Amino acid sequence: MIKIAQKGPIQRAKINIPIWSLKHKQENYQPGLVSLIDGYLPDEDHIAHVEDLIQWHHIGIVSWQLNDMCVVEAGGKKLTLARRDGALFAFAYKCPHASGIMADGVLDGAGNVVCPVHRYRFSLASGRNTSGEGYYIKTYSVEERVDGIYVGWEEKGLFGWL
C-alpha cells in the first residue's frame, strides 16, 4: 500500500498520481490521474493500493537446479527464480551487461546473485548491482500460495504510463 507521511497543504507540489482503485465522494469523479496542483495530498480514500496495480501470473511446476535457481516463464516473460533462506525471489533472465543466463550463476552468502559470465553481483531483493559496475536487474514480486508460486509485475501500457 502506498503510504503518504503528511496530509494537508504542501509547498509547490505539482504531482500526478495514477489512481486505479479508489472511492471518491464526488459524483463527477473519473478514475485516472489525480493532480496535486492545488497543493493538497489525497486523503485515505484517494490512495491507490499497489496490490491493485500488480498483475499476478501463475508459474507451473518448478524444477530447481542444484544452485537453488531455475528458469520459468510467466506472462510471456522468461524469468529467473531463486530461493534463499526460505524466501523466493524473481528477477531478470539475463544479465544486463553481457546477457549471461542468471540461473547459471550462483547465490552468494550476502544475498546476491552472481552472473556466470563476468561475476557481476546483484542484490536478490532490489536488483541493485553490488559489485560496483552500475548495472541493475529487474526484480519482480513473488508469492507462494496454496496452489503454487505466483510472480507479479505492474502492467504498463505505451511508454510505461498509459
C-alpha positions in Angstrom: 0.0 0.0 0.0 1.3 3.5 -0.8 1.8 5.5 2.4 1.9 9.2 2.5 3.7 10.7 5.5 1.9 14.1 5.6 -1.6 15.2 4.7 -2.7 18.8 4.1 -1.0 21.7 2.4 2.4 21.1 0.8 4.6 23.7 -0.8 4.9 24.0 -4.6 3.6 20.5 -5.3 2.7 19.6 -8.8 2.5 15.8 -8.9 0.3 13.5 -10.9 -0.6 10.2 -9.2 -2.2 7.3 -11.1 -5.3 6.3 -9.2 -6.8 2.9 -10.2 -8.8 1.6 -7.3 -10.3 4.2 -5.1 -13.6 5.6 -3.8 -14.5 9.3 -4.3 -17.3 11.2 -2.7 -18.0 13.4 -5.7 -20.4 12.2 -8.4 -18.4 13.7 -11.3 -15.1 11.9 -10.4 -13.4 9.9 -13.2 -10.6 7.5 -12.4 -7.3 8.4 -13.9 -4.7 10.9 -12.8 -5.2 12.9 -9.6 -3.3 16.2 -9.9 -1.9 17.8 -6.8 -1.6 21.2 -8.4 -4.0 22.6 -5.8 -1.4 21.7 -3.2 -3.2 19.0 -1.2 -2.3 15.4 -0.8 -5.2 12.9 -1.2 -6.9 11.5 1.9 -7.1 7.8 2.6 -10.0 7.3 0.1 -7.8 8.6 -2.7 -4.7 6.4 -2.2 -4.1 3.7 -4.8 -3.1 0.3 -3.5 0.0 -1.1 -5.1 -1.5 -4.6 -4.8 -4.3 -3.5 -7.1 -1.8 -2.5 -9.8 0.1 -5.8 -9.9 -0.9 -8.5 -12.4 -0.1 -11.9 -11.0 0.9 -14.8 -13.2 0.9 -18.5 -12.0 4.0 -20.5 -12.5 3.6 -24.2 -13.2 5.9 -26.9 -12.0 9.3 -25.6 -10.9 12.4 -27.7 -11.4 15.0 -26.3 -9.1 18.7 -26.6 -10.1 21.4 -27.5 -7.5 22.2 -23.8 -7.2 18.6 -23.1 -5.9 17.7 -21.2 -9.1 15.5 -22.1 -12.1 14.2 -20.5 -15.3 10.5 -20.0 -15.5 8.1 -18.4 -18.0 5.2 -16.2 -16.8 3.0 -13.8 -18.7 5.1 -14.2 -21.8 8.3 -13.3 -20.0 11.3 -15.5 -19.2 12.4 -15.0 -15.6 14.8 -16.5 -13.1 13.5 -17.7 -9.7 15.8 -18.2 -6.7 15.2 -19.4 -3.2 17.4 -18.4 -0.3 16.7 -18.9 3.4 13.1 -19.9 2.8 12.3 -16.8 0.7 11.6 -16.7 -3.1 13.0 -14.1 -5.4 12.2 -13.4 -9.1 14.4 -11.4 -11.4 15.6 -10.9 -15.0 16.5 -14.0 -17.1 19.7 -12.4 -18.5 22.4 -10.1 -17.0 22.2 -6.5 -18.4 25.9 -6.4 -19.0 26.7 -9.4 -21.3 23.4 -11.3 -21.4 24.7 -14.2 -19.2 21.9 -16.5 -18.1 21.4 -15.6 -14.4 20.1 -19.1 -13.5 23.6 -20.4 -14.5 25.2 -18.2 -11.8 25.5 -18.7 -8.1 23.9 -17.2 -5.0 26.5 -15.8 -2.6 26.3 -15.5 1.2 25.4 -11.8 1.1 22.1 -12.4 -0.7 23.3 -11.6 -4.2 23.0 -13.5 -7.5 26.3 -13.7 -9.3 26.4 -13.6 -13.1 28.2 -16.6 -14.6 29.9 -14.5 -17.4 31.8 -11.7 -15.6 30.9 -12.3 -11.9 28.8 -9.1 -11.6 26.7 -9.3 -8.4 23.1 -8.1 -8.0 21.0 -7.9 -4.8 18.2 -10.5 -4.9 15.9 -8.1 -3.0 16.4 -4.9 -5.0 18.3 -5.9 -8.2 20.9 -3.3 -7.5 24.5 -4.0 -8.6 26.6 -4.6 -5.5 29.9 -5.1 -7.3 30.2 -1.5 -8.4 29.6 -1.6 -12.2 26.4 0.5 -12.1 24.0 -2.0 -13.7 20.8 -3.4 -12.2 18.5 -6.3 -12.9 14.7 -6.1 -13.0 13.1 -7.7 -10.0 9.5 -9.0 -9.6 7.1 -9.6 -6.8 6.8 -13.3 -5.8 4.1 -15.0 -3.7 3.9 -18.6 -2.7 0.2 -19.6 -2.4 -1.6 -22.9 -1.7 -1.9 -23.6 -5.4 1.6 -22.7 -6.4 4.0 -19.8 -7.0 2.9 -16.5 -8.5 5.1 -13.8 -10.0 3.7 -10.3 -10.4 4.5 -7.0 -12.0 2.7 -3.8 -12.8 1.3 -3.9 -16.3 2.1 -0.8 -18.2 0.9 0.5 -21.5 2.5 2.7 -24.1 5.7 4.3 -22.9 5.1 2.9 -19.4 2.4 5.4 -18.4 -0.8 4.7 -20.3 
